[in-house]
Amino acid sequence: MGGEPATTTWYTSSVAVAAARRMAAAGTVGDPACSMAAVGRPDPGLVPRSSRIGIGHHGGYWCLIR
């Protein structure tokens, strides 16, 4: 089968950081900017294996943008 293994490229996104700050300020999970939001570490099993992910966090809140 061969081929190159799938990879995910992570990068800090100012939009994701801002969304994480909004969630922390509101004390709730979920922001329209985020493809996935979490309190605590996001579940890696839910993150695509072959894509580019913008990530931001504030306190325990995380925002991932695909």
C-alpha positions as CSV (number, residue, x, y, z in Angstrom):
1,M,0.0,0.0,0.0
2,G,2.8,2.4,0.9
3,G,2.6,6.2,0.4
4,E,3.4,8.9,2.9
5,P,1.6,8.8,6.3
6,A,-1.1,11.4,6.8
7,T,-0.1,14.4,8.8
8,T,-1.8,17.2,10.5
9,T,-0.1,20.6,10.5
10,W,-0.9,22.7,13.7
11,Y,-0.4,26.4,13.8
12,T,-1.3,29.1,16.3
13,S,-4.3,31.1,15.0
14,S,-5.1,34.6,16.3
15,V,-8.8,33.9,15.4
16,A,-8.7,30.7,17.4
17,V,-7.1,32.4,20.3
18,A,-9.7,35.1,20.3
19,A,-12.5,32.5,20.2
20,A,-11.0,30.7,23.2
21,R,-10.8,33.9,25.1
22,R,-14.5,34.6,24.3
23,M,-15.5,31.1,25.5
24,A,-13.5,31.6,28.7
25,A,-15.1,34.9,29.4
26,A,-18.5,33.5,28.8
27,G,-17.7,30.3,30.7
28,T,-19.2,28.2,27.9
29,V,-18.0,25.9,25.2
30,G,-18.7,26.8,21.6
31,D,-17.9,29.7,19.3
32,P,-18.9,30.3,15.6
33,A,-15.3,30.6,14.6
34,C,-14.4,27.1,15.9
35,S,-14.7,23.8,14.0
36,M,-14.2,22.1,17.3
37,A,-14.3,23.5,20.8
38,A,-13.4,22.0,24.2
39,V,-12.7,22.5,27.8
40,G,-9.6,20.7,28.7
41,R,-7.5,19.0,26.1
42,P,-9.4,18.2,22.8
43,D,-9.8,14.5,22.0
44,P,-7.2,13.8,19.4
45,G,-9.4,11.1,18.0
46,L,-11.8,13.7,16.8
47,V,-9.1,15.8,15.0
48,P,-8.6,15.1,11.3
49,R,-5.3,13.4,10.5
50,S,-4.6,15.0,7.2
51,S,-5.3,18.8,7.3
52,R,-4.1,22.1,8.5
53,I,-5.5,23.1,11.9
54,G,-5.5,26.5,13.5
55,I,-5.4,26.2,17.3
56,G,-5.9,28.6,20.2
57,H,-6.4,28.2,23.9
58,H,-7.1,30.4,26.9
59,G,-7.3,28.9,30.3
60,G,-8.9,25.5,29.8
61,Y,-10.8,26.5,26.7
62,W,-9.6,25.3,23.3
63,C,-10.6,26.3,19.7
64,L,-9.6,24.4,16.6
65,I,-10.3,25.8,13.2
66,R,-10.0,23.5,10.2
